[in-house]
């Protein structure tokens, strides 16, 4: 009985296809075509540089900026701090932004593919990927990229829950994931 349900679930889950591989490669292609400075903020934006300060000096900033509302953006600050500590500021920045872009674009692709079809999902994802404000509205280190990625993952969980009737925990998982993100 359990193996039948797993087989059915495996058949219904979205499979990796060639268009999805292209979607996953889009941030890497844009980085290659645009140059090395594409993932970095230009001087003059205060908020992204404060967030980057949290990435680099999180332990030191926490007691000093405890009452600052920007310190509450932990779903963005903690992955950034971890990425910067493990890989350094330059490689950590590349890794952080690439991972969140891949998560956002893949989640969008899978959501549209489950709802409509793979061609429309690919077109939608490529159009969003080509829209420059999607990447860095407010600056690269600003939290909006993470917010978009988290919202798309939430939407994917809810879509999975409504399209795959055998997966009952998806609605609760999507609700909890969506509620865990704060703006």
Backbone as JSON, one array per atom type, in Angstrom:
{
  "sequence": "XXXXXXXXXXXXXXXXXXXXXXXXXXXXXXXXXXXXXXXXXXXXXXXXXXXXXXXXXXXXXXXXXXXXXXXXXXXXXXXXXXXXXXXXXXXXXXXXXXXXXXXXXXXXXXXXXXXXXXXXXXXXXXXXXXXXXXXXXXXXXXXXXXXXXXXXXXXXXXXXXXXXXXXXXXXXXXXXXXXXXXX",
  "N": [[0.84, -1.2, 0.0], [1.88, 1.26, 0.88], [4.07, 1.49, -0.88], [2.73, 1.73, -3.3], [1.52, 4.24, -3.02], [3.82, 5.85, -2.86], [4.91, 5.39, -5.4], [2.9, 6.48, -7.02], [3.02, 9.14, -6.12], [5.63, 9.81, -6.89], [5.36, 9.65, -9.65], [3.69, 11.82, -10.09], [5.02, 14.08, -9.19], [6.89, 16.94, -10.29], [9.2, 16.39, -12.88], [12.7, 16.68, -13.68], [13.44, 18.45, -16.53], [14.68, 19.33, -19.83], [14.22, 22.06, -20.24], [14.04, 23.0, -17.66], [16.66, 22.67, -16.8], [17.91, 24.65, -18.31], [16.7, 26.87, -17.12], [17.8, 26.71, -14.54], [20.4, 27.27, -15.2], [20.33, 29.92, -16.0], [21.02, 32.18, -14.16], [23.81, 31.8, -14.05], [24.54, 32.1, -16.71], [23.81, 34.8, -17.15], [25.57, 36.03, -15.37], [28.01, 35.34, -16.52], [27.81, 36.69, -19.01], [27.51, 39.35, -18.23], [29.64, 40.3, -16.73], [32.1, 40.6, -14.08], [31.26, 42.23, -11.96], [28.56, 42.13, -11.61], [27.03, 41.01, -9.5], [27.34, 42.77, -7.42], [26.76, 45.64, -5.37], [26.44, 49.06, -6.36], [28.26, 51.96, -5.22], [26.8, 54.02, -2.67], [24.27, 53.13, -1.9], [22.63, 52.75, 1.02], [21.14, 50.86, 2.65], [21.66, 48.18, 1.53], [24.39, 48.04, 2.12], [24.42, 48.13, 4.88], [23.18, 45.68, 5.43], [25.11, 44.01, 4.29], [27.13, 44.54, 6.08], [26.07, 43.22, 8.3], [26.31, 40.64, 7.3], [29.1, 40.28, 7.24], [30.02, 41.01, 9.81], [28.31, 39.83, 11.78], [28.11, 38.85, 14.48], [29.32, 40.91, 15.94], [27.71, 43.08, 15.27], [25.2, 42.46, 16.24], [24.66, 43.02, 19.12], [24.89, 45.81, 19.02], [23.12, 46.79, 17.1], [20.65, 45.85, 17.86], [18.06, 46.85, 18.24], [17.43, 47.81, 15.78], [15.36, 47.63, 12.98], [16.2, 46.36, 10.67], [17.82, 44.33, 11.51], [16.16, 42.27, 12.05], [15.73, 40.76, 9.85], [16.32, 37.97, 9.52], [15.95, 35.62, 7.86], [17.34, 36.34, 5.59], [19.73, 37.47, 6.46], [21.06, 35.46, 7.99], [21.65, 33.26, 6.1], [23.32, 34.81, 4.45], [25.38, 35.65, 6.22], [26.45, 33.16, 6.9], [27.31, 32.27, 4.37], [29.22, 34.26, 3.75], [31.04, 33.88, 5.85], [31.93, 31.25, 5.43], [32.94, 31.23, 2.79], [34.13, 33.66, 2.26], [33.92, 37.22, 1.47], [33.7, 37.84, -1.37], [33.44, 35.39, -2.94], [31.43, 34.33, -1.35], [29.37, 36.16, -1.76], [28.83, 35.79, -4.5], [27.98, 33.1, -4.38], [25.76, 33.21, -2.56], [23.89, 34.94, -3.89], [23.56, 33.6, -6.31], [22.49, 31.13, -5.49], [20.02, 31.92, -4.33], [18.81, 33.09, -6.57], [18.6, 30.86, -8.28], [16.91, 29.24, -6.72], [14.58, 30.86, -6.66], [13.92, 31.13, -9.44], [13.68, 28.44, -10.25], [11.61, 27.54, -8.58], [9.51, 29.17, -9.47], [9.35, 28.28, -12.15], [8.62, 25.54, -11.78], [6.16, 25.85, -10.47], [4.54, 27.15, -12.41], [4.73, 25.25, -14.42], [3.45, 23.03, -13.25], [0.92, 24.11, -13.03], [0.2, 24.95, -15.62], [1.86, 24.39, -18.34], [5.06, 23.13, -19.57], [6.25, 24.74, -21.56], [5.04, 27.29, -21.3], [5.81, 27.77, -18.7], [8.58, 27.96, -19.01], [8.8, 30.22, -20.71], [7.65, 32.21, -19.04], [9.46, 32.19, -16.9], [11.88, 32.88, -18.15], [11.25, 35.45, -19.05], [10.86, 36.76, -16.58], [13.43, 36.41, -15.55], [14.86, 37.99, -17.29], [14.16, 40.5, -16.53], [15.44, 43.25, -15.06], [14.96, 44.49, -12.56], [14.0, 42.48, -11.0], [16.18, 41.11, -10.0], [17.75, 42.81, -8.31], [16.26, 44.76, -6.78], [16.47, 47.5, -4.89], [19.05, 46.95, -4.32], [21.74, 44.55, -4.42], [22.39, 43.22, -2.03], [20.2, 43.69, -0.53], [17.18, 42.61, 1.07], [15.13, 41.8, -0.65], [15.52, 39.98, -2.77], [15.75, 37.52, -1.46], [13.23, 37.48, -0.27], [11.54, 37.24, -2.5], [12.37, 34.74, -3.45], [11.65, 33.09, -1.26], [8.88, 33.51, -1.24], [8.18, 32.41, -3.73], [8.89, 29.73, -3.29], [7.04, 29.12, -1.31], [4.67, 29.44, -2.77], [5.05, 27.35, -4.6], [4.94, 25.14, -2.85], [2.27, 25.32, -2.01], [1.0, 25.01, -4.47], [1.83, 22.41, -5.14], [0.52, 21.07, -3.1], [-2.14, 21.43, -3.8], [-2.32, 20.27, -6.3], [-1.34, 17.7, -6.11], [-2.99, 15.34, -4.78], [-2.34, 13.28, -3.07], [-0.47, 14.18, -1.35], [-0.8, 15.36, 1.51], [0.36, 16.99, 3.48], [1.4, 19.22, 2.3], [0.0, 21.67, 2.16], [-0.04, 22.6, 4.81], [2.72, 22.73, 5.18], [3.45, 24.65, 3.25], [2.01, 26.87, 4.19], [3.22, 27.26, 6.71], [5.86, 27.74, 5.9], [5.51, 30.06, 4.4], [4.53, 31.81, 6.36], [6.72, 32.01, 7.98], [8.43, 33.75, 6.86], [9.24, 37.13, 7.05], [8.44, 40.5, 6.29]],
  "CA": [[0.0, 0.0, 0.0], [2.76, 2.42, 0.97], [4.86, 1.6, -2.11], [1.84, 2.22, -4.35], [1.38, 5.68, -2.83], [5.09, 6.48, -3.23], [5.02, 5.31, -6.85], [1.97, 7.48, -7.55], [3.56, 10.46, -5.8], [6.81, 10.0, -7.72], [4.89, 9.89, -11.01], [3.01, 13.11, -10.17], [5.94, 15.17, -8.91], [7.52, 17.43, -11.52], [10.5, 15.8, -13.2], [13.65, 17.6, -14.28], [13.45, 18.36, -17.99], [15.74, 20.15, -20.43], [13.92, 23.48, -20.02], [14.38, 23.32, -16.27], [18.12, 22.79, -16.74], [18.21, 25.99, -18.82], [16.27, 27.81, -16.08], [18.8, 26.67, -13.48], [21.64, 27.86, -15.72], [20.17, 31.34, -16.35], [21.87, 33.12, -13.4], [25.21, 31.61, -14.43], [24.71, 32.71, -18.03], [23.79, 36.25, -16.99], [26.82, 36.4, -14.72], [29.07, 35.21, -17.53], [27.66, 37.72, -20.03], [27.47, 40.72, -17.72], [30.9, 40.72, -16.12], [32.35, 40.17, -12.7], [30.67, 43.12, -10.95], [27.11, 42.09, -11.71], [26.42, 40.66, -8.22], [27.77, 43.69, -6.37], [26.07, 46.92, -5.36], [27.23, 50.26, -6.64], [28.36, 52.79, -4.02], [25.75, 55.0, -2.41], [23.06, 52.53, -1.36], [22.9, 52.54, 2.44], [20.55, 49.64, 3.2], [22.41, 46.97, 1.2], [25.69, 48.01, 2.8], [24.16, 47.74, 6.27], [22.95, 44.24, 5.43], [26.41, 43.39, 4.07], [27.82, 44.63, 7.38], [25.57, 42.1, 9.1], [26.89, 39.41, 6.76], [30.52, 40.16, 7.58], [30.25, 41.2, 11.25], [27.02, 39.58, 12.42], [28.24, 38.73, 15.95], [29.62, 42.24, 16.5], [26.6, 44.01, 15.02], [23.97, 42.07, 16.92], [24.35, 43.82, 20.32], [24.84, 47.24, 18.73], [21.96, 47.11, 16.26], [19.58, 44.95, 18.27], [16.74, 47.5, 18.1], [17.24, 48.22, 14.39], [14.45, 46.68, 12.33], [16.9, 45.58, 9.65], [18.41, 43.15, 12.16], [15.15, 41.21, 12.16], [15.62, 40.05, 8.57], [17.17, 36.79, 9.68], [15.96, 34.68, 6.72], [18.31, 36.8, 4.61], [21.01, 37.75, 7.12], [21.76, 34.23, 8.4], [22.34, 32.64, 4.96], [24.4, 35.69, 4.0], [26.49, 35.56, 7.17], [27.05, 31.84, 6.74], [28.0, 32.26, 3.08], [30.4, 35.11, 3.84], [32.01, 33.28, 6.78], [32.51, 30.02, 4.87], [33.59, 31.4, 1.49], [34.67, 35.0, 2.1], [32.94, 38.17, 0.93], [33.49, 37.81, -2.82], [32.85, 34.1, -3.32], [30.18, 34.2, -0.6], [28.36, 36.98, -2.43], [28.45, 35.05, -5.7], [27.23, 31.9, -3.99], [24.49, 33.6, -1.96], [22.97, 35.46, -4.88], [23.26, 32.55, -7.29], [21.6, 30.14, -4.87], [18.68, 32.48, -4.2], [18.24, 33.23, -7.91], [18.23, 29.53, -8.76], [15.73, 28.82, -5.96], [13.42, 31.63, -7.11], [13.56, 30.8, -10.82], [13.24, 27.04, -10.31], [10.29, 27.46, -7.94], [8.54, 29.76, -10.4], [9.21, 27.37, -13.28], [7.86, 24.36, -11.38], [4.79, 26.25, -10.17], [3.82, 27.39, -13.67], [4.67, 23.97, -15.13], [2.39, 22.23, -12.63], [-0.37, 24.74, -13.26], [-0.1, 25.04, -17.05], [2.71, 23.44, -19.08], [6.49, 23.47, -19.47], [6.61, 25.84, -22.46], [4.62, 28.53, -20.67], [6.67, 27.94, -17.53], [9.88, 28.42, -19.49], [8.63, 31.59, -21.17], [7.44, 33.06, -17.87], [10.69, 32.26, -16.12], [12.87, 33.64, -18.91], [10.84, 36.86, -19.01], [11.19, 37.29, -15.26], [14.89, 36.43, -15.43], [15.36, 39.11, -18.08], [13.71, 41.78, -15.93], [16.55, 43.6, -14.18], [14.53, 44.84, -11.2], [13.79, 41.24, -10.25], [17.41, 40.7, -9.34], [18.35, 43.65, -7.28], [15.48, 45.94, -6.42], [16.97, 47.96, -3.6], [20.46, 46.57, -4.18], [21.93, 43.1, -4.39], [22.4, 42.69, -0.67], [18.94, 43.97, 0.12], [16.48, 41.37, 1.37], [14.03, 41.5, -1.56], [15.79, 38.77, -3.54], [15.38, 36.39, -0.6], [11.78, 37.49, -0.1], [10.95, 36.69, -3.72], [12.65, 33.3, -3.47], [10.82, 32.44, -0.24], [7.48, 33.54, -1.69], [8.01, 31.44, -4.82], [8.9, 28.39, -2.69], [5.74, 28.97, -0.66], [3.69, 29.23, -3.84], [5.26, 26.0, -5.11], [4.4, 24.19, -1.86], [0.82, 25.37, -2.07], [0.6, 24.42, -5.75], [2.01, 20.96, -4.99], [-0.53, 20.56, -2.21], [-3.44, 21.42, -4.46], [-2.31, 19.43, -7.5], [-1.04, 16.32, -5.73], [-3.93, 15.03, -3.7], [-1.77, 12.3, -2.15], [0.5, 14.83, -0.48], [-1.64, 16.19, 2.35], [1.09, 17.92, 4.33], [1.93, 20.33, 1.54], [-0.66, 22.93, 2.5], [0.49, 23.04, 6.09], [4.12, 23.09, 4.98], [3.48, 25.92, 2.53], [1.54, 27.93, 5.09], [4.25, 27.51, 7.72], [7.0, 28.35, 5.26], [5.15, 31.43, 4.06], [4.39, 32.61, 7.57], [8.01, 32.18, 8.64], [9.12, 34.88, 6.23], [8.68, 38.44, 7.43], [8.9, 41.58, 5.43]],
  "C": [[0.88, 1.26, 0.0], [3.59, 2.59, -0.3], [4.01, 2.07, -3.28], [1.68, 3.73, -4.26], [2.67, 6.4, -3.23], [5.29, 6.46, -4.74], [4.12, 6.35, -7.5], [2.5, 8.89, -7.32], [4.76, 10.77, -6.69], [6.42, 10.28, -9.16], [4.29, 11.29, -11.16], [3.94, 14.29, -9.91], [6.59, 15.64, -10.21], [8.92, 16.84, -11.69], [11.4, 16.87, -13.82], [13.63, 17.37, -15.79], [14.5, 19.32, -18.53], [15.48, 21.65, -20.23], [14.25, 23.9, -18.6], [15.89, 23.46, -16.09], [18.54, 24.17, -17.25], [17.84, 27.04, -17.78], [17.3, 27.86, -14.96], [20.1, 27.34, -13.92], [21.53, 29.37, -15.98], [21.02, 32.29, -15.5], [23.36, 33.0, -13.77], [25.49, 32.24, -15.8], [24.72, 34.23, -17.94], [25.07, 36.75, -16.33], [27.97, 36.36, -15.71], [29.01, 36.35, -18.55], [27.82, 39.13, -19.49], [28.77, 41.18, -17.1], [30.94, 40.37, -14.65], [31.62, 41.01, -11.66], [29.15, 43.05, -10.9], [26.44, 41.83, -10.37], [26.74, 41.65, -7.11], [27.05, 45.03, -6.52], [27.01, 48.05, -5.73], [27.27, 51.11, -5.38], [27.16, 53.74, -3.91], [24.46, 54.43, -1.86], [23.32, 52.13, 0.09], [22.38, 51.19, 2.94], [21.31, 48.37, 2.81], [23.76, 46.89, 1.9], [25.53, 47.71, 4.28], [23.93, 46.23, 6.38], [24.27, 43.51, 5.21], [27.26, 43.46, 5.33], [27.36, 43.54, 8.32], [26.17, 40.78, 8.61], [28.32, 39.21, 7.27], [30.75, 40.18, 9.08], [28.98, 40.93, 12.06], [27.13, 39.55, 13.94], [28.51, 40.08, 16.58], [28.46, 43.21, 16.35], [25.37, 43.71, 15.87], [23.71, 42.87, 18.19], [24.18, 45.31, 20.02], [23.57, 47.64, 17.98], [20.76, 46.25, 16.6], [18.2, 45.55, 18.07], [16.48, 47.98, 16.68], [16.38, 47.18, 13.68], [15.13, 45.85, 11.25], [17.55, 44.33, 10.23], [17.43, 42.0, 12.26], [14.99, 40.42, 10.86], [16.52, 38.82, 8.54], [17.11, 35.8, 8.53], [16.89, 35.11, 5.58], [19.69, 36.97, 5.25], [21.75, 36.46, 7.47], [22.37, 33.47, 7.21], [23.5, 33.49, 4.43], [25.61, 35.62, 4.91], [27.21, 34.22, 7.04], [27.86, 31.76, 5.45], [29.28, 33.08, 3.14], [31.46, 34.5, 4.75], [32.68, 32.05, 6.16], [33.34, 30.27, 3.62], [34.24, 32.76, 1.29], [33.66, 35.92, 1.42], [32.67, 38.05, -0.58], [32.82, 36.51, -3.26], [31.52, 33.88, -2.6], [29.05, 34.98, -1.23], [27.88, 36.29, -3.71], [27.56, 33.86, -5.36], [25.84, 32.25, -3.46], [23.48, 34.04, -3.01], [22.6, 34.42, -5.92], [22.28, 31.54, -6.73], [20.17, 30.68, -4.78], [18.03, 32.71, -5.56], [17.79, 31.89, -8.46], [16.98, 29.02, -8.03], [14.48, 29.54, -6.47], [12.98, 31.2, -8.51], [13.06, 29.37, -10.95], [11.85, 26.88, -9.69], [9.21, 28.04, -8.85], [8.29, 28.82, -11.57], [8.34, 26.17, -12.92], [6.4, 24.69, -11.08], [3.98, 26.44, -11.46], [3.71, 26.09, -14.46], [3.57, 23.08, -14.56], [1.01, 22.79, -12.94], [-0.76, 24.73, -14.73], [0.7, 23.99, -17.83], [4.15, 23.95, -19.07], [6.88, 24.61, -20.4], [6.23, 27.19, -21.87], [5.48, 28.81, -19.43], [8.03, 28.48, -17.93], [9.81, 29.88, -19.93], [8.49, 32.56, -19.99], [8.73, 33.26, -17.1], [11.77, 33.06, -16.84], [12.52, 35.12, -18.92], [11.15, 37.49, -17.65], [12.7, 37.4, -15.08], [15.49, 37.59, -16.21], [14.98, 40.47, -17.55], [14.71, 42.18, -14.85], [16.13, 43.94, -12.76], [14.2, 43.61, -10.36], [15.02, 40.88, -9.44], [17.79, 41.55, -8.14], [17.54, 44.9, -7.0], [15.89, 46.35, -5.01], [18.43, 47.63, -3.38], [20.59, 45.07, -4.03], [21.86, 42.53, -2.98], [21.14, 43.04, 0.11], [18.11, 42.69, 0.18], [15.42, 40.97, 0.34], [14.27, 40.26, -2.41], [15.41, 37.53, -2.73], [13.87, 36.33, -0.42], [11.09, 36.89, -1.31], [11.16, 35.18, -3.77], [11.77, 32.56, -2.47], [9.34, 32.43, -0.64], [7.23, 32.54, -2.81], [8.05, 30.0, -4.29], [7.58, 28.12, -1.99], [4.65, 28.69, -1.69], [3.82, 27.83, -4.45], [4.71, 24.95, -4.15], [2.88, 24.16, -1.9], [0.29, 24.77, -3.38], [0.73, 22.9, -5.71], [0.88, 20.37, -4.15], [-1.88, 20.49, -2.91], [-3.47, 20.53, -5.69], [-2.03, 17.96, -7.19], [-1.89, 15.95, -4.53], [-3.36, 14.04, -2.69], [-0.81, 12.94, -1.15], [-0.22, 15.83, 0.41], [-0.91, 17.22, 3.18], [1.59, 19.15, 3.61], [1.31, 21.67, 1.89], [-0.12, 23.46, 3.81], [1.94, 23.47, 5.96], [4.26, 24.42, 4.28], [3.04, 27.08, 3.39], [2.61, 28.27, 6.11], [5.46, 28.18, 7.11], [6.71, 29.81, 4.92], [5.03, 32.34, 5.26], [5.72, 32.84, 8.26], [8.79, 33.34, 8.06], [8.45, 36.17, 6.66], [9.23, 39.5, 6.51], [8.97, 42.85, 6.22]]
}
